[in-house]
Every structure is written in C-alpha cells, then in structure tokens.
Amino acid sequence: MSETFDVAVIGAGVFGAWTALHLQRAGCSVALVDQYGPGNARSSSSGQTRVIRMAYGADAIYTRMAQRSLTQWREFFASIDQPRLFLATGVLWIAPEGDRRTEQSLATLRACGIAHDVLGARELAQRYPQIAPAAGSMAICEPQAGGLMAKRATQAVLERCLRDGARLRIAKTLPPTGDGRLQALATAAGGHIHADHYVFACGPWLARALPDVLGGRIFPSRQEVLFFGPPPGDERFALGALPIWLDSARQYYGFPDIDGRGFKLACDAHGEAVDPDTLDRTPTPARVAEARAFLGERFPALADAPLVGATVCQYENTSNGDFVIDRHPAFDNVWIAGGGSGHGFKHGPAVGEYIAARIAHDGPVEPRFALAGKSDVQSRQVH
Ligand SMILES: Cc1cc2nc3c(=O)[nH]c(=O)nc-3n(C[C@H](O)[C@H](O)[C@H](O)COP(=O)(O)OP(=O)(O)OC[C@H]3O[C@@H](n4cnc5c(N)ncnc54)[C@H](O)[C@@H]3O)c2cc1C
C-alpha cells in the first residue's frame, strides 16, 4: 500500500512550490510531482529573472497580491540567508503623458499606500540619460519594486519544502477520471499517487493535464527573451545604474545587466501559439531584428550591442489574463492553480497562501479567479 499524503501538488513551478510551502506551514504532508523535475528548462518559472512590481492599472487585486507577495519573498529569502534573490532595482514604467492605464495605476498605488515617484520628461532624461524615451513620455518609478532571480528562487522554495519533509516524485500524471472525490491519481508510468487533496499547478500544461475542464482555455504563447552585451567598460547598463523598466506603449521591458548575462530585453506582446513540450527554443531572426530596432531607438548606446544570449519560454495565458484558481467542478478535493498569463511569477507566495487557505478552511473563490469566467476566446485585459 503506497503512502497517502494530505495533499499532492502536481507541478513544481512557482505556483506549486509556494502552494506546497504554505501547506507544509499549515501542518500538511505534501507530495510534489513534476514530469520533468523542479526548475526544468521547459517550465515557465525557469528564467533567470522576473519583474515584481505593484502597478497594475485599476486591477487593485493584483497590486495587493504583489505587495503581499513581495513581503513574503523577502522574508523567505532572509530566512535562508539569500537576500539577493530579490534585487531592489526599482521599476520604471515609461508611458505617454496622459495615458489612462498609467493614471489608473497611480490612483491604485496611492490607495494602497505604495511608494512611487512620478517623473516628467525632463526629470526622466536627467535621471536616466542612457534612455531615449519617445517624445511626450513620463514615468512612474516604484523604488521598492525590483527583480526576482526566478529559477534560483523557485528552487530555493522547493529545497525548503523537501528539507521540511515534502516528497518529490518525477512523474507525469494522467487526467483524473470519475467524479465526487478523487481517490488516486494515475501516472503515465503506471503508478498511482494517493492524497486527500490534489492541486494541479501545471502551468502551460494545464489544458493537457485537465482536458475536460481546461481544454482550449489555456493559451501557451511563444516569448523570446534576448540578452545584449553592453560596450566594454560601459557601466550605464549595469545593476545599480539602471532600474528594471517597462515601455507601456511599445510593450517592451528589460533588466540591467545582472551577473554579466547581458542587458535583458523582451516583448510582452503574445507570440504565436506553442506546445510547451516540443517548442523550438532557438530565437527567431525576425524577433531579434524587431527587438534590436527598439533597442537602438530607446537605448541608442546599445544600437550595435551584440546578442550574447537568449531564452525562449512560454506564457500560459487565460482568455483575459486573470489567474484560474478554483475547485475542479467534478471533484470536491481537486484544485486548479494556474493561468499566470505572463505576470504570475511575482504572485507565487500569495497564490500558494490562497490555495492553502481554501484547502484548510474552504471559503469563497475570488470571482476574478473563477473557472467560469475563463473563455476559449482570447481577449487580454490584465497586463
Ligand atoms: C519569458 C517570460 C517572462 C515572464 N516575466 C514575468 C515577470 O517579469 N513577472 C512575473 O510576475 N511573471 C512573469 N512571467 C510569468 C511567470 O513566469 C509564470 O506565470 C509562472 O512562472 C507560472 O508558474 P507555474 O508554476 O504556473 O507554471 P510552470 O513554472 O510552468 O510549472 C508547471 C510545472 O508543472 C509540471 N507539469 C505539467 N503537467 C504535468 C503533469 N501532468 N504531471 C507532472 N508535472 C506536470 C511541469 O513540468 C512544470 O514544471 C513570465 C513568463 C515568461 C515565459
């Protein structure tokens, strides 16, 4: 007879890792199951860095979650003596003056008591002469926001879970069958996982893991992340000289050079539909050319910077960008946690906390996260 856990968490990305950690803190025994293993290169959580910022337009729900998560990330990193897994670079939102979403972000930041500065065009140019913003730009600066060392941070959370007794299984689970109460979950290798509760945190594979419920409702999109090498001896693009920045109008964002990897540049617009198992992860010349054109425009000193690295990953989008965190409609002991939609990483701690609380105490599901609101037609609302 195999061991029965309080909870089996399927998927060891950032959502699964933090869910497991919160469940363990609540006293649960946890099995973590991942088909490729924690930190695998195909998972959405495996990049070098991810932005954590609080500005979310009028979507105060995500502002508050990011605020709560930043506190938890920092406390966790301090507890493992790795404070530099969070880099307090500050985050600079560059936007056209009068931009509606920026005005909404400002109102939300004020309402939530989040520190920020507003920079007019002249101040922006004075403070960051290495940036050449479009005419008529302004910026919001969130000085307490920054970057998470994503892959290392996820692995650190997983290591804590394992150290505290979680069991790791490398296995691919099959979709659950039946209804009512799920007794056991079958794996592709012919084994079974037994638990009182199950959480599917399968990222871009959610539609495949739960085809009856999410088939056609998770849209993995190809996202290319490029690293350009600053000129020798030029410190203007290094950590400390430049914050993380986002260009709202053009949908590009980037990081200063961290650990010598290069100046990171990526486009937040959704790329084409992809399969996370078989996606060709080599960068495409057309995307590199588009990014280089933007780079030369916005950061003229990097116009001829060589491409020194690239990663190709995928977002796991819901129809509108809201997370899907809900109980499985056919099983009262199965939960779904996913749909990070290109902005989920930062929220790992708050998502894990939310799921753990639902399993322990039940409680209503936040309507924004409900399965019922997720359509099979994409119309992105959350950025
Ligand atoms: C290029 C890029 C940039 C991003 N930038 C940011 C950012 O700056 N800030 C931000 O907050 N967010 C960002 N995101 C989004 C964020 O990274 C994701 O939303 C988040 O990492 C998703 O985590 P997850 O745990 O849901 O999924 P994943 O990390 O993909 O984990 C899912 C895991 O489930 C496992 N799995 C799947 N199916 C099965 C199965 N049947 N059996 C067993 N295991 C299974 C997989 O192997 C995988 O390890 C970005 C994403 C990308 C791709």
The ligand as a MOL file (V3000), in Angstrom:
LIG
                    3D

  0  0  0     0  0            999 V3000
M  V30 BEGIN CTAB
M  V30 COUNTS 53 58 0 0 0
M  V30 BEGIN ATOM
M  V30 1 C 9.5400 34.9620 -20.8060 0
M  V30 2 C 8.6620 35.1180 -19.5990 0
M  V30 3 C 8.7250 36.2750 -18.8520 0
M  V30 4 C 7.9190 36.4360 -17.7380 0
M  V30 5 N 8.0570 37.5560 -16.9880 0
M  V30 6 C 7.3860 37.6750 -15.8240 0
M  V30 7 C 7.6590 38.7560 -14.9630 0
M  V30 8 O 8.5280 39.5830 -15.2550 0
M  V30 9 N 6.9820 38.8270 -13.7860 0
M  V30 10 C 6.0480 37.8990 -13.4380 0
M  V30 11 O 5.4620 38.0420 -12.3580 0
M  V30 12 N 5.7650 36.8420 -14.2360 0
M  V30 13 C 6.4200 36.7070 -15.4160 0
M  V30 14 N 6.2030 35.6290 -16.2300 0
M  V30 15 C 5.1310 34.6790 -15.8920 0
M  V30 16 C 5.5640 33.6490 -14.8820 0
M  V30 17 O 6.8910 33.2240 -15.1090 0
M  V30 18 C 4.5910 32.4620 -14.9270 0
M  V30 19 O 3.2630 32.9390 -14.8080 0
M  V30 20 C 4.8640 31.4800 -13.7930 0
M  V30 21 O 6.2230 31.1150 -13.7560 0
M  V30 22 C 3.9990 30.2310 -13.9730 0
M  V30 23 O 4.3280 29.3040 -12.9630 0
M  V30 24 P 3.5520 27.9210 -12.8380 0
M  V30 25 O 4.0340 27.3170 -11.6000 0
M  V30 26 O 2.0890 28.1470 -13.0300 0
M  V30 27 O 3.9980 27.0730 -14.1460 0
M  V30 28 P 5.3990 26.3650 -14.5000 0
M  V30 29 O 6.5380 27.1040 -13.9630 0
M  V30 30 O 5.3880 26.1070 -15.9740 0
M  V30 31 O 5.3360 24.9920 -13.7280 0
M  V30 32 C 4.4620 23.9640 -14.1250 0
M  V30 33 C 5.1260 22.6330 -13.8410 0
M  V30 34 O 4.1460 21.6150 -13.9740 0
M  V30 35 C 4.7690 20.4560 -14.4700 0
M  V30 36 N 3.7200 19.6230 -15.0750 0
M  V30 37 C 2.8530 19.9890 -16.0250 0
M  V30 38 N 2.0000 18.9760 -16.3060 0
M  V30 39 C 2.3440 17.9550 -15.5010 0
M  V30 40 C 1.8320 16.6520 -15.3100 0
M  V30 41 N 0.7780 16.1710 -15.9970 0
M  V30 42 N 2.4410 15.8340 -14.4080 0
M  V30 43 C 3.5010 16.2870 -13.6790 0
M  V30 44 N 4.0310 17.5260 -13.8280 0
M  V30 45 C 3.4430 18.3590 -14.7140 0
M  V30 46 C 5.7800 20.9990 -15.4780 0
M  V30 47 O 6.8270 20.0850 -15.7430 0
M  V30 48 C 6.2500 22.2820 -14.8110 0
M  V30 49 O 7.4700 22.0960 -14.1090 0
M  V30 50 C 6.9990 35.4310 -17.3690 0
M  V30 51 C 6.9150 34.2600 -18.1400 0
M  V30 52 C 7.7440 34.0970 -19.2270 0
M  V30 53 C 7.6620 32.8210 -20.0020 0
M  V30 END ATOM
M  V30 BEGIN BOND
M  V30 1 1 1 2
M  V30 2 1 2 3
M  V30 3 2 2 52
M  V30 4 2 3 4
M  V30 5 1 4 5
M  V30 6 1 4 50
M  V30 7 2 5 6
M  V30 8 1 6 7
M  V30 9 1 6 13
M  V30 10 2 7 8
M  V30 11 1 7 9
M  V30 12 1 9 10
M  V30 13 2 10 11
M  V30 14 1 10 12
M  V30 15 2 12 13
M  V30 16 1 13 14
M  V30 17 1 14 15
M  V30 18 1 14 50
M  V30 19 1 15 16
M  V30 20 1 16 17
M  V30 21 1 16 18
M  V30 22 1 18 19
M  V30 23 1 18 20
M  V30 24 1 20 21
M  V30 25 1 20 22
M  V30 26 1 22 23
M  V30 27 1 23 24
M  V30 28 2 24 25
M  V30 29 1 24 26
M  V30 30 1 24 27
M  V30 31 1 27 28
M  V30 32 2 28 29
M  V30 33 1 28 30
M  V30 34 1 28 31
M  V30 35 1 31 32
M  V30 36 1 32 33
M  V30 37 1 33 34
M  V30 38 1 33 48
M  V30 39 1 34 35
M  V30 40 1 35 36
M  V30 41 1 35 46
M  V30 42 1 36 37
M  V30 43 1 36 45
M  V30 44 2 37 38
M  V30 45 1 38 39
M  V30 46 1 39 40
M  V30 47 2 39 45
M  V30 48 1 40 41
M  V30 49 2 40 42
M  V30 50 1 42 43
M  V30 51 2 43 44
M  V30 52 1 44 45
M  V30 53 1 46 47
M  V30 54 1 46 48
M  V30 55 1 48 49
M  V30 56 2 50 51
M  V30 57 1 51 52
M  V30 58 1 52 53
M  V30 END BOND
M  V30 END CTAB
M  END
